[in-house]
Amino acid sequence: MLLLTPRHWQEYELIDCGNFEKLERFGKIITARPEPQAVWDKSLSEEAWLDKAHAYFTKEKNNPERGQWEFKSDNTAPNWYIRYQTEALALQFKLSFSSFKHVGIFPEQAENWDFIAKEVERLKSRKGEGVGKPKVLNLFAYTGGATLASCQAGADVTHLDSVKPVVTWARENLEASKLEGVRWIVEDALKFVKREARRGNHYQGIILDPPAYGRGAEGEKWVLEEQINEILSLCASLLDEEKHFLVLNTYSLGFSALIVENLLKAHFANSPTHEFGELYLQDSFQKKLPLGVFGRVAK
């Protein structure tokens, strides 16, 4: 099992984590927000956290999934931008304070963005049988980090999410990154892949980052444990049999890397390359914060 963390962030930093919270720097803005997996003690004092943080998220008493941000200054901007820069990628993201504690980006996913960009390049350049412009499907695509990485590497990308404002946010990120040419879809992911399978459509790349629980565009219920096997079976039928990659990321407490390994080996047995493990971020005190189980296959 692999333990992977992004190596190229310059405008993001996990400063400290503990007592079910994390202190992070996004560009010039430092936030403090809940983190259920940070079960150990903080390295910095509570006073230091309050001194550093520009914005602090407080959960609602009756709904731990929602809350509100408290700001040190009335001048804290509601929106701001950060960059992710490597030799292959130059991505720009708009960040904003949401009532669900998120700011519009999951920094640990940069490790997958790098993988996706390399895979798109690999498919384009395979000797004698390269794919001119690989087709990539990004499901549960949120604000589009994987979409941007695929697009910049030269893929023909379909971006799907069930929440229209989130898709609009992803389009703003694409424009900020000076990219174009993405197909945008607001729909339930399972319903879409069923239709694509009936039509016999195929993709060279598929990316899935499903939530533990969610609702589709028309209220369709999504429960990770109940539906992940079905959607992966459908994705297997959509992948080009000879030239492909797939990335699966899950963030669900108790969802083991062994589960992901069993699923991908069952549905993608013909893929010679399989990788499984955890994504994590390391704070400035060398504590490792686990932030999701991943699986990747390639051929």
C-alpha positions in Angstrom: 0.0 0.0 0.0 1.3 3.4 -1.0 1.2 6.6 1.2 1.3 9.6 -1.1 1.4 13.3 -0.5 1.6 16.3 -2.9 5.1 17.6 -3.5 4.6 20.8 -5.5 2.4 23.1 -3.5 3.8 26.5 -2.9 0.6 28.4 -2.1 -0.9 25.8 0.3 0.4 24.7 3.7 -1.0 22.5 6.4 0.4 24.4 9.4 -1.0 22.3 12.3 -3.7 19.7 13.0 -5.2 18.1 16.1 -8.2 18.0 18.4 -10.4 17.4 15.4 -9.3 20.6 13.6 -6.7 21.7 10.9 -5.0 25.0 10.5 -4.2 25.7 6.8 -2.7 28.4 4.6 -4.3 29.0 1.3 -2.2 31.7 -0.4 -2.4 34.6 2.1 -5.5 33.4 3.9 -5.1 31.1 7.0 -8.2 29.1 8.0 -9.1 26.9 11.0 -11.8 24.3 10.3 -13.0 20.8 11.5 -11.1 17.6 10.6 -12.6 14.4 12.0 -9.5 12.4 11.5 -7.2 14.7 13.5 -7.7 12.8 16.7 -4.4 13.7 18.4 -3.3 16.9 20.2 -2.5 20.1 18.5 1.2 21.1 18.4 0.4 24.8 18.7 -1.6 26.4 21.5 -5.2 27.5 21.1 -4.0 31.1 21.4 -1.6 30.6 18.6 -4.4 29.2 16.4 -6.6 32.2 17.1 -3.7 34.5 16.5 -2.8 33.0 13.1 -6.3 32.2 11.6 -8.0 34.8 9.5 -11.2 32.7 9.4 -12.5 30.1 11.9 -15.3 27.6 11.1 -17.8 26.9 13.8 -20.2 23.9 13.4 -24.0 24.2 13.9 -25.1 22.4 17.1 -27.9 20.5 15.3 -26.2 19.9 12.0 -22.4 19.1 12.2 -22.2 19.1 8.4 -23.0 22.9 8.3 -21.9 25.9 10.1 -20.5 29.4 9.7 -17.2 31.2 9.3 -16.0 33.8 11.9 -13.6 36.3 10.6 -10.8 38.2 12.4 -11.3 41.2 10.2 -14.3 42.6 8.2 -11.8 43.1 5.4 -11.3 39.4 4.7 -12.1 38.9 1.1 -15.0 36.5 0.4 -13.2 35.1 -2.7 -9.5 34.8 -3.5 -7.2 32.7 -5.9 -4.3 30.3 -5.5 -2.1 28.6 -8.0 -0.8 25.1 -8.4 2.4 25.1 -10.5 4.6 22.3 -11.8 6.6 21.7 -14.9 3.5 20.2 -16.5 0.6 22.1 -14.9 -0.3 25.7 -14.2 -3.7 25.8 -12.6 -5.6 28.6 -10.9 -8.4 28.1 -8.4 -11.0 30.5 -7.0 -11.5 29.9 -3.3 -14.5 30.9 -1.2 -15.9 30.2 2.3 -18.8 27.8 2.1 -21.4 26.8 4.8 -20.1 23.2 4.6 -16.6 24.2 5.9 -15.0 23.7 2.4 -13.2 26.5 0.5 -13.3 24.9 -3.0 -10.2 22.8 -3.2 -8.9 19.5 -1.7 -5.1 20.1 -1.7 -4.2 16.4 -1.2 -5.7 15.7 -4.7 -2.7 17.5 -6.3 -1.0 14.1 -6.2 -3.8 12.7 -8.4 -3.6 15.7 -10.7 0.0 15.0 -11.4 -0.8 11.3 -12.1 -3.7 12.3 -14.5 -1.5 14.7 -16.4 1.2 12.1 -16.9 -1.4 9.5 -18.0 -2.9 11.8 -20.6 0.5 12.5 -22.0 1.3 8.8 -22.0 -1.8 8.0 -23.9 -1.1 10.7 -26.4 2.4 9.5 -27.1 2.2 5.7 -27.1 4.4 4.5 -29.9 2.5 3.6 -33.0 -0.9 3.8 -31.3 -1.1 7.0 -29.4 -4.5 8.7 -28.8 -4.5 12.1 -30.4 -6.8 13.6 -27.8 -7.8 11.1 -25.1 -11.4 11.3 -23.9 -11.6 11.7 -20.1 -14.7 11.5 -17.9 -14.6 13.2 -14.5 -17.4 12.1 -12.3 -18.4 13.8 -9.0 -16.1 16.5 -10.4 -16.7 19.2 -7.8 -14.7 22.4 -8.7 -12.7 20.7 -11.3 -9.1 20.2 -10.2 -8.8 16.9 -12.1 -10.7 18.4 -15.0 -8.2 21.3 -15.3 -5.3 18.8 -15.1 -6.8 16.6 -17.8 -7.6 19.6 -20.0 -4.2 21.2 -19.7 -2.5 17.9 -20.6 -4.5 17.8 -23.8 -7.6 15.6 -23.1 -11.1 16.0 -24.3 -12.9 16.3 -20.9 -16.4 15.7 -19.8 -17.0 17.2 -16.3 -20.0 16.0 -14.4 -21.4 17.0 -11.0 -25.0 17.0 -9.7 -24.7 20.5 -8.2 -25.1 23.4 -10.7 -23.3 26.1 -8.7 -20.3 23.8 -8.2 -20.2 23.3 -12.0 -20.3 27.0 -12.5 -17.4 27.3 -10.0 -15.4 24.8 -12.0 -16.0 26.8 -15.2 -14.6 29.9 -13.4 -11.5 27.9 -12.5 -11.1 26.8 -16.1 -11.3 30.4 -17.3 -8.9 31.5 -14.6 -6.4 28.9 -15.7 -6.9 30.1 -19.3 -8.1 26.8 -20.6 -11.2 25.9 -22.7 -13.0 23.0 -24.4 -14.6 21.1 -21.5 -18.1 19.5 -21.8 -20.1 20.5 -18.7 -22.9 18.2 -17.4 -25.2 18.7 -14.4 -26.6 15.2 -13.6 -26.6 12.2 -11.3 -23.4 10.3 -12.0 -24.9 6.8 -11.9 -27.7 7.8 -14.2 -25.2 9.3 -16.7 -22.9 6.3 -16.8 -25.8 3.9 -17.3 -26.9 6.0 -20.3 -23.3 6.1 -21.7 -23.0 2.3 -21.3 -26.3 1.8 -23.3 -25.0 4.1 -26.0 -21.7 2.2 -26.2 -19.6 5.2 -25.6 -16.0 4.8 -24.5 -13.3 6.9 -22.7 -9.6 6.5 -22.3 -9.7 8.0 -18.8 -12.2 8.0 -16.0 -11.9 9.8 -12.6 -14.2 9.3 -9.7 -14.2 11.2 -6.4 -17.5 10.2 -4.9 -18.8 11.5 -1.5 -19.8 9.1 1.3 -23.4 10.4 0.9 -25.0 12.7 -1.6 -28.0 13.6 -3.8 -28.2 13.7 -7.5 -29.4 16.6 -9.6 -33.0 15.4 -9.2 -32.7 14.2 -5.6 -31.3 10.7 -6.4 -29.8 9.1 -3.3 -26.1 8.2 -3.3 -24.6 6.0 -0.6 -20.9 5.0 -1.3 -21.0 1.5 0.2 -24.2 0.6 -1.6 -23.5 1.9 -5.1 -19.7 2.0 -5.6 -19.6 -1.6 -7.0 -22.3 -0.8 -9.5 -20.8 2.4 -10.8 -17.3 0.8 -11.2 -18.8 -2.1 -13.1 -20.4 0.4 -15.5 -17.1 2.4 -15.7 -15.3 -0.8 -16.7 -17.6 -1.1 -19.7 -16.9 2.5 -20.7 -13.1 2.3 -20.5 -11.1 1.7 -23.7 -10.0 -1.9 -23.3 -6.5 -1.3 -24.7 -5.5 2.2 -23.7 -6.8 3.7 -20.4 -6.4 4.9 -16.9 -8.8 5.2 -14.0 -8.5 7.1 -10.7 -10.8 6.4 -7.7 -10.6 8.5 -4.6 -12.8 8.0 -1.5 -13.1 10.0 1.6 -15.2 8.0 4.0 -14.2 7.1 7.6 -13.7 3.4 7.8 -13.5 2.8 4.0 -10.3 0.7 3.7 -7.7 0.7 0.9 -8.3 -3.1 0.8 -11.9 -2.4 -0.2 -10.7 -0.2 -3.1 -8.1 -2.8 -4.1 -10.7 -5.6 -4.2 -13.1 -3.5 -6.3 -10.5 -2.4 -8.8 -8.9 -5.8 -9.2 -12.4 -7.3 -9.8 -13.5 -4.8 -12.4 -10.2 -3.9 -14.1 -8.4 -7.3 -14.1 -7.0 -6.6 -17.6 -5.2 -3.5 -16.4 -1.5 -4.4 -15.8 -0.9 -1.4 -13.5 -2.7 -1.2 -10.1 -1.9 1.2 -7.3 -3.7 1.5 -3.9 -3.1 3.5 -0.8 -3.8 6.7 1.2 -3.4 10.3 0.4 -2.2 12.5 3.3 -0.9 16.0 4.1 2.0 16.6 6.5 1.9 19.6 8.8 4.8 21.7 9.9 5.3 19.5 12.9 5.7 16.3 10.8 2.3 14.9 11.7 0.6 13.0 8.8 -3.1 13.7 8.3 -4.9 11.0 6.3 -7.3 12.4 3.7 -8.7 9.7 1.6 -8.1 6.2 0.1 -7.2 6.0 -3.6 -6.9 3.4 -6.3 -5.4 3.8 -9.8 -5.2 1.5 -12.8 -3.6 2.0 -16.2 -3.0 0.2 -19.4 
